[in-house]
């Protein structure tokens, strides 16, 4: 392709741009002004489209690396339940294009940076989870959605040994060491399942939440990222919200939100709930440390490395729970405190 940059699947940027123009023409958005809105840790990109008074967002999710169908499926389900996922204005599933309702610019992240009421935003996000989890699982979860089973959780936790440890050791992790790590997670994860299951959005944090002041109740909380949703423990999204890899959260606010959630479900076993939160928090932090390392070493995206020290602190805090004793001992033996940080090779 004469040295031109390419998208996944070998499509040149010029070809991709032509496909976008064709999609927009078919959707009735000819002559639009396009402004880059965002790119994320995946291959997806987002543009804001302006055409007179009309606004929309173009999701460009190039196959085969990306697939818009899960986003469509979960988003339409959330909308049917009364939640504020973006409405679908046009679609080309094969090419990986969606035209979405533009929910604006007020992500929780931007609002917090501008000095918005932190506790108020977290209450809104917590209340949405409460509302969702009050529904029977058969209503909350789209039919046929995959379960967040232990095999998948273990594979995710193993991103720590697959990417982070080789970056600090400059050598692959021995098979026996990796097997031991995985076996300990299998033993530990069974204690995370003594809570109900519901729809798990999986990336439920301030970057993916919006404030929509013109809407009432939990509909005032806009939802942006949910294509990886699964059926799993109700604790996962709450810990994703309150133990954020990208920002420090006041411990008092985190405690208030946990109590707010538990007060809404008095029948829950508080001890089992907090054990599940600790275990799934630790699993998520192990995964994220591995992903942030991989984003740098494999994908050339080093910006996420700056968050690794924060995630290690969250990981250590989660591992202080008695249910994670075996994981804590393994981590102390194989990744002692002085080796927990940004991998030097990755940083270079």
Secondary structure by P-SEA (a helix, b strand, c coil): ccccccccccccaaaaaaaaaaaaaaaccccccccccccccccbbbbbbbcccbbbbbbbbccccccaaaaaaaaaaaaaaccccccccccccccbbbbbcccccccaaaaaaacccaaaaaaaaaaaaaaaaacccccccccccccccaaaaaaaaacccccaaaaaacccccaaaaaaaaaaaaaaacccccccccccccccccccccccccccccccccccccccccccccaaaaaaaaacccccccaaaaaaaaaaaaaacccccaaaaaaaaaaaaaaaaaaaaaaaaaaaccccccccccaaaaaaaaaaaaaccccaaaaaaaaaaccccccccccccccc
